[in-house]
Amino acid sequence: MRPTKLVLSAFGPYASKIELDLSKLGGNGVYLITGDTGAGKTTIFDAITFALFGKPSGDIRDVKTLRSEYANEEIETYVELDFIYHSEEYHVYRRPEYSYTHVQKNGEVKQRSKSADAYLILPNGERIVKPTEVTKQVEQLLGMKRDQFRQIAMIAQGSFLEILNADTKERGKLFEKVFMTSKYSILMDRLNQMAKEGTTKLNEAKLRLQQIISDIRVPVILQEEYEQILETFAIDDIQSVYDLLDKIVANAKEEIKTLQKQKDLIQKQLQKSRKEEAEKAKQLQDLLSLEKLISEKPTKEEKVSYFEDKLKVDGEKYKLQIDVLKKEQVQIEHELPEYIRLTELTTKLSEIKKQLSSVAKDLYAKISLKKELDEDITLKQKESQTLTNCEVSLNKLAIQEEELQKKISAFHHASMTQKEYQIAVEDLKKKTISLQKT
């Protein structure tokens, strides 16, 4: 902020209107106001401070006492200030509240007063009115209040020589006194203390962080990066630790996926093993059942022996019947010329055929039963092969089976003889029919 014009009217020691054209001082450097003691140097600064903030620069002056005691009653007390801020021009007018003596025509003296007033004209022509509003706008514009402004805008004349002659430490104390910056010194000390405490806490945090980092379980693939971080670790390079942790987490997730797959595979293998175990248990149960059946084998063998004996007897019986039938066939052939007996012979042949059919049916039933027994024995024989402790019994069964096969072959031979007889009967029947036709 650079003041360019200051107008004082009945202000302080100035009884009349005084106008200072500060623009003549130029736009560079600082303003130096000099003069004898009591010449009004401080009044100029009071006027500037009052115009801007509504109060003089000093703490001992009351606003109501700013009116000059030498001024005539018709002269109004006020201050006008033109200043440039950020290359833009502003104009402020401010009048303090004050009282003055008025002598009437009749000689009577009365006390009169003026209320405070102010306005601020902005670069765009906008007019801000009322003292409080003007002060508020100025504070927002300059970014400071009255106390801050007076600390940086003026050095009192009594302190100037001391500042010039003092050493660095003493000059600092004088500046602190002149600019009333003791609270800032206190703040600075407090900030320094906070900085020390912060540094201590930072170092402690760094040690804790280093301890945490050293306790991290790192996979082999990230070991080299991990060791490099430990060697060059700095608290302001925490991002590298975060990046490493992200990689470790990602690697752990991959390991979890792999372990999950292994778990699933193991579960499948376990299920398969349980299934195989169940199958083996079933096989064991089947073997136990087979063992039980084998223990019951003598009974079945007795049945087989019974049917073998019966088949043998029946086979002899059928053989005799076949022989008889053959003889009857020969006799019929000799009696064929006897036409009278043809009908009787035909009837007899029909009866013989029925008998043969019944005999064959009974024989086939016994053969089927024997076949079932053969299949049952064969099945049990195959199952018994899984038991090593049953080999002796199986060998015996094989021998018995061979003997039985021989008997069956003999029986089949008898069956073939029966078939030959049937063919002969059919042939005889055909010849008989042929004779009937002739």
KENU-144881 format. One record per residue (C-alpha): residue number from 1; z, y, x. Coordinates in Angstrom, 3 decimals, always signed. Layout:
{seq:NUM up:Z north:Y east:X}
...
END
This chain:
{seq:1 up:+0.000 north:+0.000 east:+0.000}
{seq:2 up:-1.016 north:+3.426 east:+1.400}
{seq:3 up:+0.159 north:+6.675 east:-0.307}
{seq:4 up:-2.521 north:+9.386 east:-0.436}
{seq:5 up:-0.811 north:+12.160 east:-2.402}
{seq:6 up:+2.799 north:+12.991 east:-3.295}
{seq:7 up:+3.920 north:+15.731 east:-5.694}
{seq:8 up:+7.623 north:+16.698 east:-5.984}
{seq:9 up:+8.791 north:+19.124 east:-8.646}
{seq:10 up:+12.419 north:+20.371 east:-8.598}
{seq:11 up:+13.285 north:+17.166 east:-6.769}
{seq:12 up:+16.137 north:+16.989 east:-4.263}
{seq:13 up:+16.316 north:+20.064 east:-2.025}
{seq:14 up:+12.892 north:+21.258 east:-3.207}
{seq:15 up:+13.443 north:+23.871 east:-5.921}
{seq:16 up:+9.801 north:+24.261 east:-6.813}
{seq:17 up:+6.707 north:+22.119 east:-6.903}
{seq:18 up:+5.680 north:+20.656 east:-3.536}
{seq:19 up:+2.391 north:+18.791 east:-2.984}
{seq:20 up:+1.798 north:+16.631 east:+0.091}
{seq:21 up:-1.798 north:+15.557 east:+0.769}
{seq:22 up:-1.168 north:+12.366 east:+2.743}
{seq:23 up:-4.861 north:+11.446 east:+2.800}
{seq:24 up:-5.248 north:+13.876 east:+5.706}
{seq:25 up:-3.190 north:+11.487 east:+7.831}
{seq:26 up:-6.038 north:+8.959 east:+7.799}
{seq:27 up:-6.254 north:+5.364 east:+6.758}
{seq:28 up:-5.090 north:+3.651 east:+9.951}
{seq:29 up:-1.692 north:+3.128 east:+11.558}
{seq:30 up:+1.669 north:+4.235 east:+10.149}
{seq:31 up:+3.033 north:+7.554 east:+8.947}
{seq:32 up:+5.626 north:+9.279 east:+11.112}
{seq:33 up:+7.764 north:+11.875 east:+9.357}
{seq:34 up:+9.804 north:+14.094 east:+11.704}
{seq:35 up:+12.022 north:+17.133 east:+11.311}
{seq:36 up:+15.518 north:+18.513 east:+11.706}
{seq:37 up:+18.506 north:+16.948 east:+10.056}
{seq:38 up:+18.643 north:+17.977 east:+6.404}
{seq:39 up:+14.995 north:+19.055 east:+6.389}
{seq:40 up:+14.226 north:+16.575 east:+3.576}
{seq:41 up:+12.592 north:+13.663 east:+5.403}
{seq:42 up:+14.581 north:+11.063 east:+3.487}
{seq:43 up:+13.859 north:+12.962 east:+0.272}
{seq:44 up:+10.159 north:+12.197 east:+0.712}
{seq:45 up:+10.924 north:+8.483 east:+0.975}
{seq:46 up:+13.332 north:+8.778 east:-1.983}
{seq:47 up:+10.539 north:+10.378 east:-4.008}
{seq:48 up:+8.049 north:+7.622 east:-3.162}
{seq:49 up:+10.622 north:+4.925 east:-3.943}
{seq:50 up:+11.618 north:+6.652 east:-7.180}
{seq:51 up:+8.011 north:+7.026 east:-8.298}
{seq:52 up:+7.379 north:+3.351 east:-7.783}
{seq:53 up:+10.649 north:+1.730 east:-8.882}
{seq:54 up:+12.611 north:+4.390 east:-10.819}
{seq:55 up:+15.409 north:+4.635 east:-8.217}
{seq:56 up:+15.715 north:+6.463 east:-4.869}
{seq:57 up:+15.858 north:+4.596 east:-1.565}
{seq:58 up:+19.568 north:+5.147 east:-0.952}
{seq:59 up:+22.458 north:+3.547 east:-2.754}
{seq:60 up:+24.653 north:+6.676 east:-2.882}
{seq:61 up:+22.347 north:+8.775 east:-4.979}
{seq:62 up:+22.443 north:+8.705 east:-8.769}
{seq:63 up:+19.170 north:+9.163 east:-10.614}
{seq:64 up:+20.725 north:+11.941 east:-12.679}
{seq:65 up:+21.426 north:+13.937 east:-9.486}
{seq:66 up:+17.807 north:+13.912 east:-8.301}
{seq:67 up:+17.064 north:+17.269 east:-9.957}
{seq:68 up:+17.258 north:+20.138 east:-7.482}
{seq:69 up:+20.283 north:+22.363 east:-7.992}
{seq:70 up:+18.182 north:+25.318 east:-6.905}
{seq:71 up:+15.491 north:+24.916 east:-9.521}
{seq:72 up:+15.037 north:+27.276 east:-12.444}
{seq:73 up:+15.564 north:+25.806 east:-15.863}
{seq:74 up:+11.909 north:+26.162 east:-16.846}
{seq:75 up:+10.773 north:+23.980 east:-13.927}
{seq:76 up:+10.607 north:+20.287 east:-14.874}
{seq:77 up:+11.821 north:+17.609 east:-12.456}
{seq:78 up:+9.299 north:+14.828 east:-11.779}
{seq:79 up:+7.402 north:+12.964 east:-9.057}
{seq:80 up:+3.712 north:+12.034 east:-8.941}
{seq:81 up:+2.281 north:+9.562 east:-6.467}
{seq:82 up:-1.289 north:+8.537 east:-5.753}
{seq:83 up:-1.702 north:+5.395 east:-3.635}
{seq:84 up:-4.328 north:+2.872 east:-2.624}
{seq:85 up:-3.674 north:-0.852 east:-2.846}
{seq:86 up:-6.348 north:-3.422 east:-1.961}
{seq:87 up:-8.940 north:-0.648 east:-1.897}
{seq:88 up:-8.137 north:+0.434 east:-5.470}
{seq:89 up:-6.527 north:+3.754 east:-6.490}
{seq:90 up:-3.424 north:+4.039 east:-8.669}
{seq:91 up:-1.581 north:+7.083 east:-10.084}
{seq:92 up:+2.075 north:+7.002 east:-11.146}
{seq:93 up:+4.166 north:+9.720 east:-12.817}
{seq:94 up:+7.919 north:+9.456 east:-13.247}
{seq:95 up:+10.586 north:+11.819 east:-14.575}
{seq:96 up:+14.307 north:+11.091 east:-14.166}
{seq:97 up:+16.909 north:+11.669 east:-16.816}
{seq:98 up:+18.681 north:+14.934 east:-16.002}
{seq:99 up:+20.703 north:+17.848 east:-17.474}
{seq:100 up:+20.183 north:+21.565 east:-16.926}
{seq:101 up:+21.771 north:+24.887 east:-18.016}
{seq:102 up:+19.912 north:+27.019 east:-20.532}
{seq:103 up:+20.836 north:+30.692 east:-21.051}
{seq:104 up:+19.918 north:+31.955 east:-24.473}
{seq:105 up:+18.839 north:+35.516 east:-25.293}
{seq:106 up:+22.263 north:+36.363 east:-26.538}
{seq:107 up:+23.622 north:+35.295 east:-23.176}
{seq:108 up:+25.120 north:+32.102 east:-24.444}
{seq:109 up:+24.902 north:+29.194 east:-21.976}
{seq:110 up:+24.114 north:+25.693 east:-23.225}
{seq:111 up:+23.617 north:+22.340 east:-21.554}
{seq:112 up:+20.370 north:+20.605 east:-22.292}
{seq:113 up:+18.936 north:+17.280 east:-21.078}
{seq:114 up:+15.649 north:+15.506 east:-20.518}
{seq:115 up:+15.136 north:+11.797 east:-21.072}
{seq:116 up:+13.483 north:+9.559 east:-18.490}
{seq:117 up:+9.726 north:+9.106 east:-18.747}
{seq:118 up:+6.966 north:+7.393 east:-16.744}
{seq:119 up:+3.364 north:+6.218 east:-16.853}
{seq:120 up:+0.991 north:+4.341 east:-14.543}
{seq:121 up:-2.785 north:+4.703 east:-14.533}
{seq:122 up:-4.620 north:+1.616 east:-13.309}
{seq:123 up:-8.019 north:+1.618 east:-11.524}
{seq:124 up:-9.761 north:+0.674 east:-14.777}
{seq:125 up:-8.220 north:+3.668 east:-16.561}
{seq:126 up:-5.617 north:+1.677 east:-18.470}
{seq:127 up:-2.383 north:+3.581 east:-18.969}
{seq:128 up:+0.997 north:+1.819 east:-18.754}
{seq:129 up:+3.833 north:+3.798 east:-20.390}
{seq:130 up:+7.641 north:+3.613 east:-20.534}
{seq:131 up:+9.786 north:+3.528 east:-17.350}
{seq:132 up:+10.706 north:-0.161 east:-17.559}
{seq:133 up:+7.101 north:-1.237 east:-18.133}
{seq:134 up:+5.866 north:+0.895 east:-15.240}
{seq:135 up:+8.510 north:-0.584 east:-12.901}
{seq:136 up:+7.629 north:-4.104 east:-13.993}
{seq:137 up:+3.905 north:-3.497 east:-13.427}
{seq:138 up:+4.503 north:-2.010 east:-9.943}
{seq:139 up:+6.694 north:-4.969 east:-8.936}
{seq:140 up:+3.986 north:-7.387 east:-10.060}
{seq:141 up:+1.320 north:-5.360 east:-8.260}
{seq:142 up:+3.103 north:-5.039 east:-4.899}
{seq:143 up:+4.865 north:-8.399 east:-5.092}
{seq:144 up:+8.244 north:-6.937 east:-4.172}
{seq:145 up:+11.245 north:-5.153 east:-5.627}
{seq:146 up:+12.898 north:-1.870 east:-4.570}
{seq:147 up:+15.328 north:-3.405 east:-2.045}
{seq:148 up:+12.554 north:-5.307 east:-0.308}
{seq:149 up:+10.327 north:-2.208 east:-0.247}
{seq:150 up:+12.912 north:+0.052 east:+1.356}
{seq:151 up:+13.687 north:-2.566 east:+4.026}
{seq:152 up:+10.126 north:-2.710 east:+5.295}
{seq:153 up:+8.881 north:+0.827 east:+4.616}
{seq:154 up:+11.285 north:+3.085 east:+6.593}
{seq:155 up:+13.575 north:+3.141 east:+9.622}
{seq:156 up:+16.363 north:+5.707 east:+9.356}
{seq:157 up:+16.382 north:+8.343 east:+12.064}
{seq:158 up:+19.856 north:+7.407 east:+13.352}
{seq:159 up:+18.789 north:+3.868 east:+14.129}
{seq:160 up:+15.460 north:+4.633 east:+15.773}
{seq:161 up:+16.775 north:+5.588 east:+19.234}
{seq:162 up:+19.139 north:+2.626 east:+19.307}
{seq:163 up:+16.259 north:+0.290 east:+18.543}
{seq:164 up:+14.166 north:+1.745 east:+21.350}
{seq:165 up:+16.926 north:+1.380 east:+23.970}
{seq:166 up:+18.483 north:-1.931 east:+22.877}
{seq:167 up:+17.773 north:-5.324 east:+24.465}
{seq:168 up:+16.124 north:-8.111 east:+22.499}
{seq:169 up:+19.327 north:-9.616 east:+21.112}
{seq:170 up:+20.833 north:-6.256 east:+20.248}
{seq:171 up:+17.548 north:-5.034 east:+18.781}
{seq:172 up:+17.569 north:-8.046 east:+16.488}
{seq:173 up:+21.036 north:-7.126 east:+15.266}
{seq:174 up:+19.956 north:-3.504 east:+14.728}
{seq:175 up:+16.877 north:-4.563 east:+12.789}
{seq:176 up:+19.090 north:-6.835 east:+10.732}
{seq:177 up:+21.370 north:-3.891 east:+9.976}
{seq:178 up:+18.540 north:-1.398 east:+9.357}
{seq:179 up:+16.487 north:-3.683 east:+7.160}
{seq:180 up:+19.566 north:-5.397 east:+5.685}
{seq:181 up:+18.199 north:-8.825 east:+6.556}
{seq:182 up:+21.554 north:-10.539 east:+7.086}
{seq:183 up:+20.951 north:-12.696 east:+4.039}
{seq:184 up:+17.701 north:-13.833 east:+5.628}
{seq:185 up:+19.561 north:-14.691 east:+8.828}
{seq:186 up:+21.960 north:-16.742 east:+6.774}
{seq:187 up:+18.988 north:-18.354 east:+5.069}
{seq:188 up:+17.363 north:-19.014 east:+8.443}
{seq:189 up:+20.546 north:-20.614 east:+9.764}
{seq:190 up:+20.728 north:-22.717 east:+6.660}
{seq:191 up:+17.084 north:-23.698 east:+7.021}
{seq:192 up:+17.673 north:-24.612 east:+10.680}
{seq:193 up:+20.639 north:-26.731 east:+9.642}
{seq:194 up:+18.554 north:-28.358 east:+6.928}
{seq:195 up:+15.798 north:-28.948 east:+9.469}
{seq:196 up:+18.266 north:-30.662 east:+11.821}
{seq:197 up:+19.625 north:-32.763 east:+8.977}
{seq:198 up:+16.076 north:-33.551 east:+7.899}
{seq:199 up:+15.158 north:-34.561 east:+11.452}
{seq:200 up:+18.220 north:-36.801 east:+11.637}
{seq:201 up:+17.392 north:-38.398 east:+8.303}
{seq:202 up:+13.770 north:-38.715 east:+9.366}
{seq:203 up:+14.763 north:-40.514 east:+12.560}
{seq:204 up:+17.096 north:-42.777 east:+10.586}
{seq:205 up:+14.316 north:-43.477 east:+8.109}
{seq:206 up:+11.961 north:-44.214 east:+10.990}
{seq:207 up:+14.433 north:-46.701 east:+12.479}
{seq:208 up:+14.923 north:-48.355 east:+9.095}
{seq:209 up:+11.184 north:-48.453 east:+8.562}
{seq:210 up:+10.627 north:-49.939 east:+12.015}
{seq:211 up:+13.270 north:-52.564 east:+11.215}
{seq:212 up:+11.553 north:-53.326 east:+7.905}
{seq:213 up:+8.172 north:-53.538 east:+9.620}
{seq:214 up:+9.548 north:-55.843 east:+12.310}
{seq:215 up:+10.909 north:-58.152 east:+9.588}
{seq:216 up:+7.542 north:-58.479 east:+7.855}
{seq:217 up:+6.105 north:-61.983 east:+7.945}
{seq:218 up:+2.519 north:-61.411 east:+9.023}
{seq:219 up:-0.244 north:-64.032 east:+8.760}
{seq:220 up:-2.010 north:-65.023 east:+11.962}
{seq:221 up:-5.212 north:-63.251 east:+10.956}
{seq:222 up:-3.377 north:-59.865 east:+10.849}
{seq:223 up:-1.062 north:-60.445 east:+13.823}
{seq:224 up:-3.082 north:-58.322 east:+16.265}
{seq:225 up:-3.204 north:-55.318 east:+13.910}
{seq:226 up:+0.517 north:-55.729 east:+13.205}
{seq:227 up:+1.442 north:-55.684 east:+16.904}
{seq:228 up:-0.710 north:-52.596 east:+17.468}
{seq:229 up:+1.125 north:-50.753 east:+14.667}
{seq:230 up:+4.480 north:-51.679 east:+16.196}
{seq:231 up:+3.402 north:-50.270 east:+19.562}
{seq:232 up:+1.930 north:-46.986 east:+18.263}
{seq:233 up:+4.053 north:-46.485 east:+15.138}
{seq:234 up:+4.745 north:-42.900 east:+14.104}
{seq:235 up:+6.506 north:-41.745 east:+10.937}
{seq:236 up:+3.549 north:-39.506 east:+10.020}
{seq:237 up:+1.219 north:-42.516 east:+10.294}
{seq:238 up:+2.883 north:-44.404 east:+7.462}
{seq:239 up:-0.526 north:-44.901 east:+5.833}
{seq:240 up:-1.403 north:-47.506 east:+8.456}
{seq:241 up:+1.707 north:-49.447 east:+7.408}
{seq:242 up:+0.688 north:-49.166 east:+3.753}
{seq:243 up:-2.798 north:-50.394 east:+4.635}
{seq:244 up:-1.337 north:-53.348 east:+6.536}
{seq:245 up:+0.991 north:-54.161 east:+3.634}
{seq:246 up:-1.981 north:-54.058 east:+1.259}
{seq:247 up:-3.815 north:-56.512 east:+3.510}
{seq:248 up:-0.734 north:-58.751 east:+3.712}
{seq:249 up:-0.403 north:-58.703 east:-0.077}
{seq:250 up:-4.114 north:-59.496 east:-0.469}
{seq:251 up:-3.777 north:-62.339 east:+2.061}
{seq:252 up:-0.698 north:-63.610 east:+0.220}
{seq:253 up:-2.628 north:-63.584 east:-3.052}
{seq:254 up:-5.369 north:-65.659 east:-1.431}
{seq:255 up:-2.744 north:-68.073 east:-0.097}
{seq:256 up:-1.254 north:-68.300 east:-3.589}
{seq:257 up:-4.697 north:-69.103 east:-5.000}
{seq:258 up:-5.183 north:-71.784 east:-2.336}
{seq:259 up:-1.729 north:-73.222 east:-2.995}
{seq:260 up:-2.436 north:-73.178 east:-6.723}
{seq:261 up:-5.645 north:-75.133 east:-6.155}
{seq:262 up:-3.727 north:-77.588 east:-3.967}
{seq:263 up:-1.080 north:-77.827 east:-6.672}
{seq:264 up:-3.727 north:-78.558 east:-9.309}
{seq:265 up:-5.295 north:-81.186 east:-7.036}
{seq:266 up:-1.912 north:-82.804 east:-6.399}
{seq:267 up:-1.200 north:-82.817 east:-10.135}
{seq:268 up:-4.546 north:-84.503 east:-10.784}
{seq:269 up:-3.811 north:-87.038 east:-8.050}
{seq:270 up:-0.346 north:-87.545 east:-9.537}
{seq:271 up:-1.845 north:-88.115 east:-12.987}
{seq:272 up:-4.343 north:-90.537 east:-11.467}
{seq:273 up:-1.541 north:-92.327 east:-9.626}
{seq:274 up:+0.477 north:-92.544 east:-12.835}
{seq:275 up:-2.562 north:-93.914 east:-14.649}
{seq:276 up:-3.131 north:-96.461 east:-11.888}
{seq:277 up:+0.560 north:-97.299 east:-11.989}
{seq:278 up:+0.302 north:-97.857 east:-15.752}
{seq:279 up:-2.772 north:-100.045 east:-15.237}
{seq:280 up:-0.993 north:-102.035 east:-12.550}
{seq:281 up:+1.999 north:-102.388 east:-14.843}
{seq:282 up:-0.361 north:-103.689 east:-17.537}
{seq:283 up:-1.964 north:-106.039 east:-15.034}
{seq:284 up:+1.483 north:-107.226 east:-14.041}
{seq:285 up:+2.309 north:-107.785 east:-17.694}
{seq:286 up:-0.963 north:-109.653 east:-18.124}
{seq:287 up:-0.174 north:-111.768 east:-15.082}
{seq:288 up:+3.251 north:-112.522 east:-16.492}
{seq:289 up:+1.610 north:-113.507 east:-19.763}
{seq:290 up:-0.875 north:-115.610 east:-17.824}
{seq:291 up:+1.957 north:-117.234 east:-15.973}
{seq:292 up:+3.520 north:-118.022 east:-19.315}
{seq:293 up:+0.233 north:-119.466 east:-20.533}
{seq:294 up:-0.071 north:-121.541 east:-17.393}
{seq:295 up:+3.416 north:-122.825 east:-17.987}
{seq:296 up:+2.209 north:-123.868 east:-21.442}
{seq:297 up:-0.945 north:-125.480 east:-19.999}
{seq:298 up:+0.234 north:-129.097 east:-20.316}
{seq:299 up:+0.259 north:-128.701 east:-24.087}
{seq:300 up:-3.354 north:-127.447 east:-24.058}
{seq:301 up:-4.344 north:-130.233 east:-21.692}
{seq:302 up:-2.847 north:-132.724 east:-24.098}
{seq:303 up:-4.984 north:-131.222 east:-26.860}
{seq:304 up:-8.066 north:-131.485 east:-24.666}
{seq:305 up:-7.206 north:-135.098 east:-23.864}
{seq:306 up:-6.773 north:-135.809 east:-27.578}
{seq:307 up:-10.162 north:-134.335 east:-28.427}
{seq:308 up:-11.762 north:-136.175 east:-25.511}
{seq:309 up:-10.402 north:-139.465 east:-26.813}
{seq:310 up:-11.477 north:-138.621 east:-30.326}
{seq:311 up:-14.947 north:-137.625 east:-29.116}
{seq:312 up:-15.172 north:-140.869 east:-27.225}
{seq:313 up:-14.257 north:-142.909 east:-30.305}
{seq:314 up:-16.554 north:-140.879 east:-32.514}
{seq:315 up:-19.324 north:-141.204 east:-29.945}
{seq:316 up:-19.017 north:-145.010 east:-30.023}
{seq:317 up:-18.970 north:-144.918 east:-33.785}
{seq:318 up:-22.055 north:-142.729 east:-33.922}
{seq:319 up:-23.777 north:-144.972 east:-31.398}
{seq:320 up:-23.168 north:-148.001 east:-33.622}
{seq:321 up:-24.453 north:-146.099 east:-36.611}
{seq:322 up:-27.552 north:-145.117 east:-34.659}
{seq:323 up:-28.121 north:-148.755 east:-33.701}
{seq:324 up:-27.782 north:-149.794 east:-37.305}
{seq:325 up:-30.169 north:-147.083 east:-38.360}
{seq:326 up:-32.658 north:-148.183 east:-35.738}
{seq:327 up:-32.503 north:-151.727 east:-37.027}
{seq:328 up:-32.942 north:-150.500 east:-40.553}
{seq:329 up:-35.883 north:-148.446 east:-39.376}
{seq:330 up:-37.506 north:-151.550 east:-37.864}
{seq:331 up:-36.883 north:-153.459 east:-41.015}
{seq:332 up:-38.358 north:-150.658 east:-43.118}
{seq:333 up:-41.412 north:-150.630 east:-40.945}
{seq:334 up:-41.899 north:-154.343 east:-41.526}
{seq:335 up:-41.448 north:-153.907 east:-45.247}
{seq:336 up:-43.909 north:-151.041 east:-45.551}
{seq:337 up:-46.723 north:-153.312 east:-46.801}
{seq:338 up:-44.552 north:-154.039 east:-49.754}
{seq:339 up:-45.497 north:-151.181 east:-51.952}
{seq:340 up:-43.083 north:-152.140 east:-54.689}
{seq:341 up:-40.096 north:-151.411 east:-52.479}
{seq:342 up:-41.467 north:-148.029 east:-51.368}
{seq:343 up:-39.474 north:-146.008 east:-53.874}
{seq:344 up:-36.272 north:-147.815 east:-53.039}
{seq:345 up:-36.974 north:-147.316 east:-49.349}
{seq:346 up:-37.590 north:-143.625 east:-49.852}
{seq:347 up:-34.290 north:-143.228 east:-51.686}
{seq:348 up:-32.524 north:-145.134 east:-48.982}
{seq:349 up:-34.108 north:-142.960 east:-46.325}
{seq:350 up:-32.890 north:-139.885 east:-48.166}
{seq:351 up:-29.357 north:-141.237 east:-48.220}
{seq:352 up:-29.606 north:-142.082 east:-44.552}
{seq:353 up:-30.789 north:-138.535 east:-43.880}
{seq:354 up:-27.784 north:-137.126 east:-45.716}
{seq:355 up:-25.488 north:-139.378 east:-43.784}
{seq:356 up:-27.119 north:-138.320 east:-40.537}
{seq:357 up:-26.797 north:-134.678 east:-41.556}
{seq:358 up:-23.104 north:-135.128 east:-42.339}
{seq:359 up:-22.540 north:-136.993 east:-39.107}
{seq:360 up:-24.446 north:-134.313 east:-37.172}
{seq:361 up:-22.482 north:-131.520 east:-38.849}
{seq:362 up:-19.189 north:-133.194 east:-38.000}
{seq:363 up:-20.434 north:-133.787 east:-34.491}
{seq:364 up:-21.533 north:-130.146 east:-34.074}
{seq:365 up:-18.133 north:-128.939 east:-35.315}
{seq:366 up:-16.391 north:-131.073 east:-32.723}
{seq:367 up:-18.829 north:-129.874 east:-30.059}
{seq:368 up:-18.135 north:-126.230 east:-31.063}
{seq:369 up:-14.388 north:-126.837 east:-30.913}
{seq:370 up:-14.799 north:-128.427 east:-27.522}
{seq:371 up:-16.900 north:-125.464 east:-26.391}
{seq:372 up:-14.159 north:-123.052 east:-27.478}
{seq:373 up:-11.642 north:-125.107 east:-25.575}
{seq:374 up:-13.971 north:-125.065 east:-22.569}
{seq:375 up:-14.307 north:-121.291 east:-22.783}
{seq:376 up:-10.543 north:-120.864 east:-23.183}
{seq:377 up:-9.916 north:-123.064 east:-20.166}
{seq:378 up:-12.584 north:-121.205 east:-18.153}
{seq:379 up:-11.067 north:-117.807 east:-19.081}
{seq:380 up:-7.556 north:-118.879 east:-18.179}
{seq:381 up:-8.921 north:-120.416 east:-15.026}
{seq:382 up:-10.492 north:-117.072 east:-13.972}
{seq:383 up:-7.294 north:-115.178 east:-14.748}
{seq:384 up:-5.190 north:-117.659 east:-12.821}
{seq:385 up:-7.248 north:-116.994 east:-9.702}
{seq:386 up:-5.413 north:-113.622 east:-9.265}
{seq:387 up:-2.168 north:-115.481 east:-8.659}
{seq:388 up:-2.017 north:-116.873 east:-5.191}
{seq:389 up:+0.883 north:-119.075 east:-6.114}
{seq:390 up:-1.278 north:-120.877 east:-8.765}
{seq:391 up:-4.007 north:-122.164 east:-6.433}
{seq:392 up:-2.789 north:-125.747 east:-6.560}
{seq:393 up:-2.793 north:-125.794 east:-10.347}
{seq:394 up:-6.257 north:-124.242 east:-10.425}
{seq:395 up:-7.611 north:-126.923 east:-8.136}
{seq:396 up:-6.266 north:-129.582 east:-10.476}
{seq:397 up:-7.864 north:-127.809 east:-13.422}
{seq:398 up:-11.181 north:-127.695 east:-11.578}
{seq:399 up:-11.038 north:-131.469 east:-11.031}
{seq:400 up:-10.163 north:-132.033 east:-14.674}
{seq:401 up:-12.941 north:-129.689 east:-15.699}
{seq:402 up:-15.443 north:-131.698 east:-13.643}
{seq:403 up:-14.329 north:-134.913 east:-15.302}
{seq:404 up:-14.591 north:-133.259 east:-18.686}
{seq:405 up:-18.096 north:-132.015 east:-17.877}
{seq:406 up:-19.120 north:-135.571 east:-17.101}
{seq:407 up:-17.797 north:-136.687 east:-20.450}
{seq:408 up:-19.585 north:-133.818 east:-22.158}
{seq:409 up:-22.817 north:-134.771 east:-20.391}
{seq:410 up:-22.410 north:-138.300 east:-21.694}
{seq:411 up:-21.833 north:-136.903 east:-25.137}
{seq:412 up:-24.909 north:-134.683 east:-24.828}
{seq:413 up:-26.899 north:-137.770 east:-23.882}
{seq:414 up:-25.724 north:-139.406 east:-27.076}
{seq:415 up:-26.752 north:-136.299 east:-28.963}
{seq:416 up:-30.231 north:-136.524 east:-27.468}
{seq:417 up:-30.487 north:-140.124 east:-28.695}
{seq:418 up:-29.625 north:-138.901 east:-32.166}
{seq:419 up:-32.391 north:-136.297 east:-31.938}
{seq:420 up:-34.877 north:-139.036 east:-30.963}
{seq:421 up:-33.751 north:-141.007 east:-33.993}
{seq:422 up:-34.305 north:-137.995 east:-36.230}
{seq:423 up:-37.784 north:-137.574 east:-34.821}
{seq:424 up:-38.506 north:-141.266 east:-35.551}
{seq:425 up:-37.257 north:-140.860 east:-39.109}
{seq:426 up:-39.445 north:-137.833 east:-39.637}
{seq:427 up:-42.408 north:-139.748 east:-38.246}
{seq:428 up:-41.633 north:-142.695 east:-40.533}
{seq:429 up:-41.440 north:-140.325 east:-43.473}
{seq:430 up:-44.842 north:-138.909 east:-42.665}
{seq:431 up:-46.341 north:-142.429 east:-42.445}
{seq:432 up:-44.774 north:-143.362 east:-45.788}
{seq:433 up:-46.264 north:-140.316 east:-47.465}
{seq:434 up:-49.609 north:-141.177 east:-45.940}
{seq:435 up:-49.429 north:-144.744 east:-47.315}
{seq:436 up:-48.551 north:-143.420 east:-50.744}
{seq:437 up:-51.680 north:-141.314 east:-50.727}
{seq:438 up:-53.873 north:-144.331 east:-49.826}
END
